[in-house]
Amino acid sequence: MARVYEFGTFALDVGRRVLLSPAHGEVPLPAAAFDTLACLVEHAGDVVDKAALLQAVWPGVNVEENNLAHSVSVLRRALGERPGDDRFIATVPNRGYRFVAKVVSRATASKLSADARAYQAYVTGLSALTRPGGGNLQCALRAFEDAVDRDPDFALAYVRLAHCYALLSVFGVEGPDQALPKARASVMRALELAPDLAEAHAQFAHVEALFSFDWVASERSFHRALELDPHLALAYHHMGVVQLAQGRIDDALASVRRAQALEPLALIFSANIGMIHYYARRYDDAIAQLQATLATDSGFDHARAYLGRTYLRLGETRKAIEQFGRCTNVTFGSVADLPAAYALGGRRDESRAALEQLLDRSRHRYVSLYDIAIVYAALDDVEQALTSLEHARELPFVVLDPAFDALRCEPRFQHIVARVVGGNST
């Protein structure tokens, strides 16, 4: 039977040689680092001396201790430990190392599936979901659907499926009226299967907040998630996004930074710190953060789109258009980016032509009225921008969005903001 261990937000499958995290998917580890982790986890709570580790990782080979120290350093970075943190691995001076986190060991750990194909589909989906947008999102969706088809009791796969459905609406691929019921049904199924699954409570909070503005229910569910797992990076990240939607910038930044501290390899956390700086109008900080994210992965379009928007708000329309032109995936608000940039760059005819294409597309498939409103606002058409927002089913960041700064003195816009901030608490 497979040896699977859970600790913190991670799952270690020794048989398949996979380390999973909810934010990063499959965490890449060198072979020596993986074997070091497996040995420490399998002896969790006990001191494993250096000689035993060297023999377990490099059997029959004469290896210096600095190789072991390097493997432990790699593991600490992968697990998100900071110097002196020792949340997972503690150094025992002059002896060796001890794995100090609580470890759950089962033939198949509680969050994962015993079905090999369902498990592999889940890993595929999780890896795609770490870079959300366009084709990656569709790939993740198909993978998680495959996972629950193969294992209808795979609670964690239902959580990720709910996340995908929510993102379909956030990215404007599918309308909330179509996506929200599927997101809710998936997360409720996860809670039915595993009432104490922290990830399910965090995803429920995310869905209810962004689509129903039920801030009270959302906060209650986030607190429950963190009671169940105080180190769940996903919960801190989702909570930060919800706090941003409420206009709580400092709280949002603290939450997403906490998520990043727990899982520093997750680029979505890095990008969304830049996103928060953008909405806070800290444009220099946004540029620095987003460029750092793109330096790690130049194809991460979510970060590139926000970098373009930051340049746009600074009046650097040529730089903005260049960034938008390099994006290949649909992400949140991306259909409005080039039309808005054309308008603000004085290319109004091109902007109106692009807007007409969006309006024509909306007659046949879903196009977010929030995105339409962004283009109208860039064209200084206040009436149409307000009308679009009043009829929009989703208003994710309207409270702070710089795209609507010209509308903020309008009573109708103030009413929209008040409706979002006031929420729909139950």
C-alpha positions in Angstrom: 0.0 0.0 0.0 1.1 3.5 -0.7 2.8 5.4 2.1 1.2 8.8 2.3 1.9 11.4 5.0 0.1 14.7 5.7 1.7 17.6 7.6 0.7 21.2 7.6 -0.8 21.9 4.2 1.5 19.3 2.5 1.0 15.7 1.4 4.0 13.5 0.9 3.5 10.4 -1.2 6.6 8.3 -0.7 5.6 5.6 -3.2 5.0 8.0 -6.0 7.8 10.3 -4.9 5.6 13.4 -4.9 5.3 16.3 -2.5 2.1 18.2 -2.9 1.0 21.7 -1.7 -2.4 23.2 -2.4 -0.9 26.5 -3.7 2.0 25.1 -5.7 0.8 21.8 -6.9 3.6 19.3 -7.2 6.6 20.8 -5.4 9.8 20.0 -7.3 12.6 18.5 -5.2 15.9 17.0 -6.0 16.1 13.3 -5.4 18.4 13.7 -2.4 16.2 16.3 -0.8 13.1 14.1 -1.3 14.8 11.1 0.3 15.9 13.3 3.2 12.4 14.5 3.7 10.9 11.0 3.5 13.4 9.7 6.1 12.7 12.6 8.5 8.9 12.3 8.1 8.9 8.6 8.6 10.7 9.1 11.9 8.7 12.3 12.9 9.3 13.3 16.4 12.6 11.4 16.7 16.1 12.7 16.3 17.6 11.2 13.2 21.4 11.5 13.4 23.5 12.6 10.5 25.1 9.2 10.0 21.7 7.5 9.7 20.5 10.1 7.2 23.6 9.9 5.1 23.2 6.1 4.9 19.5 6.4 4.1 19.9 9.0 1.4 23.3 7.9 -0.1 23.6 4.2 0.8 27.0 2.8 0.4 28.5 6.1 -0.8 31.0 8.2 1.1 29.3 11.6 1.2 30.3 14.7 3.2 27.9 16.2 5.7 27.6 19.4 3.7 25.6 17.5 1.1 23.1 16.7 3.8 23.1 20.3 5.1 22.4 21.4 1.5 19.4 19.0 1.2 17.9 20.2 4.4 18.3 23.8 3.3 16.5 23.0 0.0 13.7 21.4 2.0 13.3 24.3 4.3 12.9 26.7 1.4 10.4 24.3 -0.3 8.4 24.0 2.9 8.4 27.8 3.4 10.5 27.9 6.6 12.3 31.1 7.5 15.6 31.2 9.4 14.9 30.2 13.0 11.3 29.1 12.2 11.8 25.4 12.5 8.1 24.8 11.9 8.9 21.5 10.1 12.6 20.6 10.6 14.6 21.3 13.7 18.4 21.1 13.9 19.7 19.1 16.9 23.2 20.5 17.5 26.0 17.9 17.1 23.5 15.1 16.4 21.2 15.6 13.4 17.6 16.7 12.7 14.1 16.2 14.0 10.8 16.5 12.0 8.7 18.4 14.5 5.4 19.0 12.7 2.4 16.8 13.4 2.3 14.0 10.8 -0.7 12.0 9.8 0.3 8.6 8.4 -2.2 6.3 6.7 -2.2 3.8 3.9 -3.9 6.6 2.0 -4.0 9.9 3.8 -7.4 11.5 4.4 -7.3 14.2 1.8 -6.1 12.1 -1.1 -7.6 9.4 -3.2 -6.7 5.7 -3.2 -7.5 5.6 -6.9 -4.2 6.0 -8.8 -5.8 7.7 -11.8 -7.9 10.0 -9.7 -4.8 11.0 -7.8 -2.9 11.7 -11.0 -5.7 13.7 -12.4 -5.7 15.7 -9.2 -2.0 16.4 -9.4 -2.4 17.5 -13.0 -5.2 19.9 -12.1 -3.4 21.3 -9.1 -0.3 22.0 -11.2 -2.4 23.8 -13.8 -4.3 25.8 -11.2 -1.1 27.4 -9.8 -1.0 29.5 -13.0 -4.7 30.3 -13.5 -5.9 31.8 -16.7 -7.3 30.7 -20.0 -6.1 27.3 -21.1 -4.5 26.5 -17.7 -7.9 27.0 -16.0 -9.7 24.8 -18.6 -7.0 22.1 -18.1 -7.4 22.2 -14.4 -11.1 22.0 -14.6 -11.0 19.0 -16.9 -8.5 17.3 -14.6 -10.5 17.8 -11.4 -13.7 16.7 -13.2 -11.8 13.5 -14.2 -10.7 13.1 -10.6 -14.2 13.2 -9.1 -15.5 11.0 -11.9 -13.0 8.4 -11.0 -13.4 8.8 -7.3 -16.8 10.4 -6.3 -15.6 10.6 -2.6 -12.5 12.6 -3.4 -13.4 15.7 -1.2 -10.3 17.7 -1.9 -10.8 17.4 -5.7 -14.3 18.8 -5.2 -12.7 21.8 -3.4 -10.4 22.5 -6.4 -13.3 22.0 -8.8 -15.3 24.7 -6.9 -12.3 27.0 -7.2 -12.1 26.4 -10.9 -15.8 27.2 -11.4 -15.4 30.4 -9.3 -12.4 31.5 -11.5 -14.4 30.9 -14.6 -16.7 33.7 -13.5 -14.0 35.9 -12.1 -12.1 35.7 -15.4 -15.3 36.4 -17.4 -15.3 33.1 -19.2 -18.7 32.1 -17.8 -21.4 34.1 -16.1 -22.0 34.0 -12.4 -25.5 32.6 -12.9 -23.9 29.6 -14.6 -20.6 29.3 -12.6 -21.8 30.0 -9.1 -24.3 27.1 -8.7 -21.6 24.7 -9.9 -19.0 26.2 -7.5 -21.5 26.0 -4.6 -22.5 22.5 -5.4 -18.9 21.3 -5.6 -17.8 22.9 -2.3 -21.0 21.7 -0.5 -20.2 18.1 -1.8 -16.7 18.5 -0.3 -18.1 19.6 3.0 -20.6 16.7 3.0 -17.8 14.2 2.4 -15.3 15.8 4.8 -17.0 18.3 7.3 -13.6 19.1 8.9 -11.7 19.7 5.7 -10.1 23.1 6.2 -9.7 23.7 2.5 -13.4 23.2 1.9 -14.3 25.8 4.5 -11.8 28.3 3.0 -13.3 27.7 -0.5 -16.8 28.1 0.7 -15.9 31.4 2.3 -14.3 32.6 -1.0 -17.3 31.7 -3.1 -19.9 33.3 -0.7 -17.9 36.5 -0.4 -17.1 37.2 -4.0 -20.5 36.3 -5.4 -22.9 37.0 -2.6 -21.0 39.7 -0.6 -21.9 37.7 2.5 -19.0 39.0 4.5 -20.2 37.6 7.8 -20.6 34.1 6.6 -17.4 34.3 4.7 -15.4 35.4 7.8 -17.0 32.7 9.9 -15.9 30.1 7.4 -12.4 31.5 7.1 -12.1 31.3 10.9 -13.3 27.7 10.9 -10.8 26.8 8.2 -7.9 28.3 10.2 -9.1 26.6 13.4 -8.9 23.3 11.6 -5.5 24.1 10.0 -3.7 27.3 11.3 -1.0 26.9 8.6 -3.4 26.7 5.6 -1.8 29.1 3.1 -4.9 28.8 0.8 -7.1 30.2 3.6 -4.9 33.2 4.2 -4.8 33.9 0.4 -8.5 33.6 -0.2 -9.1 35.7 2.9 -6.8 38.4 1.6 -8.6 38.5 -1.7 -12.0 38.9 0.1 -10.5 41.6 2.4 -9.3 43.4 -0.8 -12.8 43.2 -2.2 -14.1 44.9 0.9 -11.5 47.7 0.6 -9.4 46.5 3.6 -6.0 47.0 2.0 -3.8 46.5 5.0 -5.6 43.4 6.2 -5.5 42.0 2.6 -1.7 42.6 2.4 -1.1 41.0 5.7 -3.1 37.9 4.9 -1.5 37.3 1.5 1.9 37.9 2.9 1.1 35.3 5.5 0.2 32.9 2.8 3.4 33.6 0.9 5.4 33.1 4.1 3.8 29.6 4.4 4.4 28.7 0.8 7.0 31.0 -0.8 7.1 29.0 -4.0 3.5 29.9 -4.9 3.7 32.6 -7.6 0.0 33.4 -7.3 0.7 34.7 -3.8 3.6 36.8 -5.1 1.5 38.2 -8.0 -1.4 39.0 -5.7 0.8 41.0 -3.4 1.5 43.2 -6.5 -2.2 43.2 -7.3 -3.0 44.6 -3.8 -0.3 47.3 -4.2 -2.0 48.2 -7.5 -5.4 48.6 -5.9 -3.8 50.6 -3.1 -2.3 52.9 -5.8 1.2 52.1 -4.5 2.4 51.8 -8.1 6.1 51.7 -7.5 5.6 48.8 -5.1 3.3 47.1 -7.5 5.8 47.3 -10.4 8.7 45.9 -8.2 6.6 43.0 -6.9 5.1 42.1 -10.3 8.5 42.3 -12.1 9.9 40.0 -9.4 7.1 37.5 -10.0 7.7 37.7 -13.8 11.4 37.2 -13.3 10.6 33.8 -11.9 8.0 32.9 -14.6 7.8 35.3 -17.6 4.7 33.5 -18.8 2.6 34.2 -15.7 0.0 36.4 -17.4 -1.9 37.3 -14.3 1.1 39.2 -13.1 1.8 40.7 -16.5 -1.7 42.0 -16.8 -1.5 43.8 -13.5 1.9 45.2 -14.5 0.3 46.6 -17.7 -2.5 48.1 -15.6 0.0 49.7 -13.3 1.8 51.4 -16.2 -1.6 52.5 -17.6 -2.5 54.3 -14.3 0.9 56.0 -14.4 0.1 57.3 -17.9 2.7 55.1 -19.6 0.3 53.7 -22.2 3.0 52.4 -24.6 4.5 50.2 -21.8 1.0 49.1 -20.8 0.0 48.1 -24.4 3.3 46.2 -24.7 2.6 44.2 -21.6 -1.0 43.5 -22.6 0.2 42.3 -26.0 2.5 39.7 -24.4 -0.4 38.1 -22.5 -1.7 34.9 -24.1 -4.2 33.7 -21.5 -7.6 35.2 -20.4 -7.3 36.4 -16.8 -9.4 38.7 -14.6 -10.3 41.8 -16.5 -8.0 41.0 -19.5 -10.6 41.6 -22.2 -10.8 45.2 -21.1 -7.1 45.9 -21.0 -6.3 46.8 -24.6 -9.5 48.7 -25.3 -9.0 50.8 -22.2 -5.3 51.4 -23.0 -6.2 52.5 -26.5 -8.7 55.0 -25.1 -6.4 56.4 -22.5 -3.6 56.5 -25.0 -5.6 58.7 -27.4 -6.4 55.9 -29.8 -10.2 56.3 -29.3 -11.3 54.9 -32.7 -9.4 51.7 -32.0 -10.9 51.6 -28.5 -14.4 52.0 -29.7 -13.9 49.4 -32.4 -12.7 46.9 -29.8 -15.6 47.8 -27.5 -18.0 47.1 -30.4 -16.4 43.7 -30.8 -17.0 43.0 -27.1 -20.6 44.2 -27.3 -21.2 42.0 -30.3 -19.6 39.0 -28.6 -21.9 39.6 -25.6 -24.9 38.9 -27.8 -23.7 35.3 -28.3 -21.7 34.5 -25.1 -21.0 35.9 -21.7 -18.9 39.1 -21.4 -18.5 40.7 -18.0 -20.3 44.0 -17.7 -17.6 44.9 -15.2 -15.1 44.7 -18.0 -17.4 46.7 -20.4 -17.7 49.4 -17.7 -13.9 49.7 -17.5 -13.8 50.5 -21.3 -16.6 53.0 -21.1 -14.9 54.7 -18.1 -11.7 54.9 -20.1 -13.7 56.5 -23.0 -15.2 59.0 -20.5 -18.7 57.7 -21.1 -19.9 58.0 -17.5 -23.5 57.2 -18.2 -22.8 53.9 -20.0 -20.1 52.9 -17.4 -22.5 53.4 -14.5 -25.3 51.6 -16.3 -23.0 48.7 -17.0 -21.9 48.5 -13.3 -25.5 48.7 -12.1 -26.4 45.7 -14.2 -23.1 43.7 -13.5 -23.6 40.4 -11.7 -20.1 40.5 -10.4 -18.3 43.5 -8.8 -15.1 42.0 -7.5 -12.9 45.0 -6.8 -15.2 47.9 -7.6 -14.6 49.4 -4.1 -10.9 50.2 -5.0 -10.5 49.8 -8.7 -8.5 52.8 -10.1 -10.3 52.2 -13.5 -13.3 53.8 -11.9 -11.7 56.8 -10.2 -13.5 59.3 -12.5 -16.8 57.9 -11.3 -16.3 58.1 -7.6 -18.0 61.5 -7.2 -21.2 60.1 -8.9 -24.0 59.3 -6.5 -24.9 56.2 -8.5 -21.4 54.9 -8.2 -21.3 55.6 -4.5 -24.6 53.6 -4.1 -22.9 50.6 -5.9 -19.9 50.8 -3.6 -22.2 51.0 -0.5 -24.1 48.0 -1.7 -20.9 46.0 -1.9 -19.4 47.2 1.4 -22.7 46.7 3.2 -22.8 43.1 2.0 -25.6 40.6 2.1 -25.0 39.1 5.6 -27.1 36.3 6.9 
